[in-house]
Amino acid sequence: MISIRIEKSRISGTLRCPSSKSYTHRAIAIASLAKGKSVIKMPLLSRDTFATLSASSALGAKINQQGSRLNVAGKQTLYAPENIINAENSGTTLRIFAVMAALVKKGFTILTGDASLRKRPMQPVLDALTQLGVECYSSQMNGFAPLLIRGGGIHGGNVSIDGNISSQFLSSLLISTIYAKSPVSIRVRGQQVSKPYIKSTIAVMKKFGVTIDYEKDFLEYYIEKKKYRPTEFDVPADFSAAALLLSAGVLAGRSITLKGLDFTLPQADSKILEILKDMDVEISVNKNRGEVKVVGSEIIEGGSFDLIDSPDLLPVVSILALKARSPVKVTGITHARLKETDRVANIASQIKKFGATVIEEKDKLLITAPRALRNSTIQTFNDHRLFMAFTIASLLTEKSVVEGAEHIDVSYPNFLLDLIKLGAKIDYQ
């Protein structure tokens, strides 16, 4: 376990956000299914996306990196990999490639991940594949990885899938069912969470030449047999990272400007701009230039925030609550308990160490800020987003320690370097 020591800091400056992990995953997977050569510009290269690159290569795509671009030679006919596909810590990789593995011409594909990923639900994907005529198994018959997927193709037909756990289940089906042997109709059961991520999937599919029919409520989809065409795809900057950096600017900054943001493609965590305005943060947005600037605040407003479509903002809103003059209520977060960790419970336990008063319910956190943050030693439960959020919160303390620095390579390898560039006082223990 690698720990860092953080001292009270005032930060300022300008940064370009790292590229989107979500869009990088989707672009690599879809380019791998587009027969011919595609170019992915400005991909995020992190532990999670390396898992997707490895999975694509295992199924037959030829990929090479040239500077800030990936050249992908995709193919429509996939072959069983020579070895197990290890998705590491990436739920997106595991779910997308579990469905892609059904397109293998013949043979079996085995998919697994690290200890955390092997506890994340996969039964909805397995049930959906079974409905589509695919033979597939959880190796321990418990709905978790390792998974065994038999190739031979997706037959097609009608399928229903739970929508209240993760949007990744639906995205994985959308990406691969265009190659089903007959049309596919998908109905979502219950409430669909994280709809902007589905919009992102549909947007990338469209960039690669495929459009699908769906209802405006995102609960019904009709997919006809089509083919991806190779293309060039520019990965936008990541609003998930932007949200973290903007929170740092609000909590510990004089002013911070972020560049390179793309407002033309849907991203769930762009909701942070609306949340910051509701918290009465001084913020300016220039969509034409792709820039956002925030000015640090001594105190901000509280309020109630529904994160049903943007669960990755839970750590960000939780640390912003530490500077709010009134309580912050966060709802729509049940599915955040099924991320890399139970983020609701883990955030509640650690925010209390800073002196906050926290009421935790199944689908709600109510956070009341302390008069002053206490120095703390913070656990992050091997969760990259919790590590980044708690590091930012610690900038308000005289001296705190945050464990788990080794996990930032999952989504933002240069996070600590970027904070230090802005003036943060951070050292390794």
N, C-alpha and C positions, 0 to 999 in steps of 0.2 A: 504494500500500500504506500503510494507516494503522497506526502502531505505538503501543503504550502503554508507559509506564514504571511498574513496580510496585515499591514499597518494602515492607520487612518490616512486617507488620500483624497486629494482633489484632482480631478482629471479633466482634460480638455484636448481638443484636436479634431482631425478629420481622418476618416477611414473609409476604405472600400469594403463593403460587406463580402464575406465569402459567398461562393455560389451555392445554389439551393441543392440540398441533399435529396429532397423529394423529387425534384425535376431530373436530377442526375440519374437516380434509380430508373425512372420511367423511360428516359431517353435511351439508356444503355439497353434495357430489356427490349424495347420496341425496335431499336436499330438492329438488334440481334435477330429479329424476326422479319426484317425487311431484306429481301434478296438483293444483294448489291452492296455498294460502298456508301456508308453514311459518315458524316463528320459531326462530332459533338464538341462544340466550342465552350471553353471555360467551365469544364465539369468540376464538381467538388471531388477531390481525391482524399478520402478519409477511410477509416476502417470499415464503415458500413458500405460505402460505395465500392471499395475494393472487393468486398464479398460479392456484390452484384457483378462486377467485372469477372471474377473467378467463375461464378455460376454460368455466365454467358459463354465464357470460353469452354467450360466443361460440356456444354450442349452443342458446341461446334462453331460458334462465332469466332472470327479472327480479329483480334483487337490489338492495336499498338498505339502508344502515346507519342505525340510529337509536340513538345512544349506544352502549351495550354489547350491542346485539342486531342481528342481521341478519334482514331480512324477505325471504323467498325465495318467489317465485311460480314454482313448477315446472311442467313439462309432460311428457307422455309422448311426444309427437311432436317429435323433434329435427330441426333443419335444418342443412345444411352451413354452417359459419361463413364469414363474408365475408373472413376473413384467416387467416393461420397461427396456430395455438395455440402460444404460447411458454410452456413449463412452467418456464422459468428454471432454477433449481437443484433443483427438486422432483421426485424420482423417484416419489413417491406420485402427484403430479398427472399425470405423463406416463403412468404405467401405468394408473391408473383411467380416464383420458379416452381412451386408445387403445382400450379396450374400449367405452366409452360411444359413441365415434364410429361404431362399427358399427351403432348404433341410429338414426343419421341416416336420414331417409326416403329421400333420394337425393343423389347427389353424393359428393365426396371431402373428407376432412379431412386436413390436414397438421399434424403435431405435431413440435415440436423443443424444444431447451433450450439452456442455456449450454454452454461447452466441456466442463465436467466431466460434465454430464448426458449429453452425446452420446457419452460413453465407458462408460456404464452399460448392462448387458445388457438387451436387449428381445426377443431372439429367442424366448424361451419364450412370451411373450404373442402374438407373431406366429404361432408354431406352433399355439398353442391356438385362436386365432381362425380360422386356416385349417381346422382340424379341425371347427370349428363353422359352416363354410360362408361365411366372410367373406374377401373379397379384400383383402389387405393386403401392404405392402412396407416394407422398409428401403430408403430412397432410394439408398443406396450399396451395397446388397445385402451388408451386413456384420453385420446383427443389431443395429445401433444407430440412434438417431434421426439425422436426420429420418425420420419415419414417414409413410406414405400409407395411409389407411384408406378403403375404399369403403363407402358406406352401403348401405342396403337391408335391414338387419336381421340378427339372429343366427338362424341356422336351427335350431340345437339339436343334440342327439345326444350321443355319448360323446366325452370329451376327456381326455387325460392331460397332466400338466404337471410340470416339475421343481420339487421342493420345497426343494432344498439351496442355492439362491442367494438367494431373497428371498420373504417371505410376501406381498409386494405383488402378485406375479403372480396368486396365488390370490384375494386380496381383490378385485382388479379384476374378475375373472370373476364372483365371487359377487354383487357389487353390480349388475351389468348383465344377467346371464343370466336373471333372473326375467322379463325381457321378450323372451326368445327365443321363436321361433314354435312350438317343441315342447320338451318337458322336456330338461334337461341333466344328464348324469352326469359328474362330475369325479373322476378318480383321480390322486393325487399320487405321482410317482415318487421313490424315494429317501426320505431323511429330511426331514421338514418342519421348517424352521427358523422361529424367531420365532412360535411358535404363539399367544402372547398377543395378537399383532396381529390374527390371524384371529378370535380370540374377540371382539376389539374391533369388527371389522367386523360380525360376526354380531349383536353387541349393539345396534349402531346400526340395522341392518336391522330388528331386532325392535321398536325404539322407533318405527320408521316403519311398523309393521304387517305385516312379512314375517318368517316363520320358515322355515327350511330344514332338511332332514334331513341328518345327517352322522354318521359313525362316531366313536367316542370317541377313536380314535387320530389324528383329523384328517387322514386319508389318503383318505377317500371322501366324496363329497357328491352329493346328488340334489336338483335345483332344478326345481320345477314353475312353470308360468306364474302369476305373481301381480302385484299392483299395490301400490306404496307408497302410503300415505295421508299427507297433510300432518299435521304435528304440531309441538309445541314441544319443543325439545331443549336441555337445559342441558349445556354443554361442561364436563367436569370439569377441575380443575387438573392440571398436567402432572407426572407422576412423573419424566420425563426431566430437567426443570428442577430438581425437588426433589432428585434424586440429586446434581446438581452443587452445589446450595446446602448440602446436608447434608455433602458432602465438604469444602466450605469450612469448615463448622463444626467438623468433626473435625480438620482440618489446622491451621487458624489461628484457631479460635474460642474464646471463653470458653463461650458457649452460644448456640445459634440455634434459634428456634422457627418452624416453617412452618405456615401456616394455609390453610384452604380445600381440603384434599385430600379426594377422594371415594374411599372404599374399596369402593363397591358396583359399580363398573364395572371390567372387567379392564384392567390396564395392565402391559406387559412390565417396565417399569423399577421397579415396586413391589418387585421382587426386591432392590433396594438395602437395604431394611429388614432382610432376612434376612442379607445380606452383612455389614452393619455389626454385627449381633449376633454373627456368626461371628468378626468381627475384634475382639470384646470392647470395642466402643464403648459408652459410656454413652448409651442411647437410650430414650426413652419415647414410646409411641404411644397416642393417644386417637382411636379410629376414630369414635366418636359425635360428637366435636367436629371431626373432620377435621384433627387437629394431630399434628405430630411434633416432638420436641425432641431435639437432640444436645448433648453437652457435649464440648468440645475435649479431646484426649488428647495427652500428651507422646509416647506410643508406643502402637501398636496391634499386634494379632496378624496374622501372615501367614496363608497357607493356600492352598487350591486352589479355584478358582471356575470353573464351567462356564457360559458365557454363550451357549449355543446358542439360547436363546429370548429373550435380551435383549442383542443386540450393541451397542446404544447405550450400555451401561454400561462398555464397554471403556475409554474414556478416563477414566472416574471411578475404576474399580478400579485402573487404572495409576497414577494420581496418589496414591491412598490407599496404594499400595505404598511410596511414598517415606518413609512414617513407620512402616513395619512392622518389628518386631523380627526376623522371619524372612522368608524369601523368599515372594513371592506368585506363584503359578502360575495363569495364565488360559488356559482352553481353550475349544473350541467357537467359534472366532472366524474360521474361514476365510472365512465370508460377510461379515465386516467388511472384508475386502480389496476388496469390490465396492461399498462405500458411496461417499460423495462423493470419497473418496480411498482409497488403500490404508492404512487406519487402523492396521493391525498394523505395517507397516514404518515408517510415519511416526511413530507413537508410540515405537517402539523407538529410532529415530534421535534423537529430541528428549529423551526421558527420560535418555538417556546424558549429555546436556549438563549435566544437574543433578548428575551424578556417580554415578548408579545403574549397576549392572551388569545388563545385559540379554542374555538368550539368546532369540533369535527362531527359531521354526520355523513351518512352514506353518500349523498350527492351534494354536500355543501361544506365549505369552510367559512367561518366567520372570524376575522383577524382584527384585533385591536392593538394598535401600535403602543410600545412602551414610551415613557418620557425620554429615555436614552437607551441605546442598544448596549447590551452587556457583551463583554469579551467572551468568546466561546470557542470550544473545539467541536467542529461540525462533522457529522457523518454524512456521506452522500450515497451510500448503498449501491456502489458501482454504477451509478446513473449519471451519465454525462451532463444532462440538463440540470440536474440538482447541483452538481459540482459547480457549474458556471453561475447559476443563480446565487448560490450561497457565497461564492467568492465575491460577487458584486455586493451583496448585503454586508459582507465583512469589511468593505471599504469604509463603512460608517462607524466601525468599532476602533478602539485604540489599538488592539492587537488580538487577532483571532487566528485559529488554525482550521484549515479545511482539508479533509482527507479525500483521496481518490483522483489525484491529478492525472493519473495514467489513462483515464477514460475519456478525456477530451478529444482524442483522436477519432472517436466514433463519428463526430459531426463537425467539429471546429478545431482542427489541430493547432492553429495559431492563436487560439483564444487568449492565453496568458501573455504571449508576446504582444498582441494587439493592446491589451490592457496596460502593459508596461510602457508601450509607446505613448499611450495617452497620459502617463504619469503615475500609474498605480504602483504602490510600494509592495512588491510581492517577492518573496524568496522561497526557495525550496528548503524544507526542514533538513 
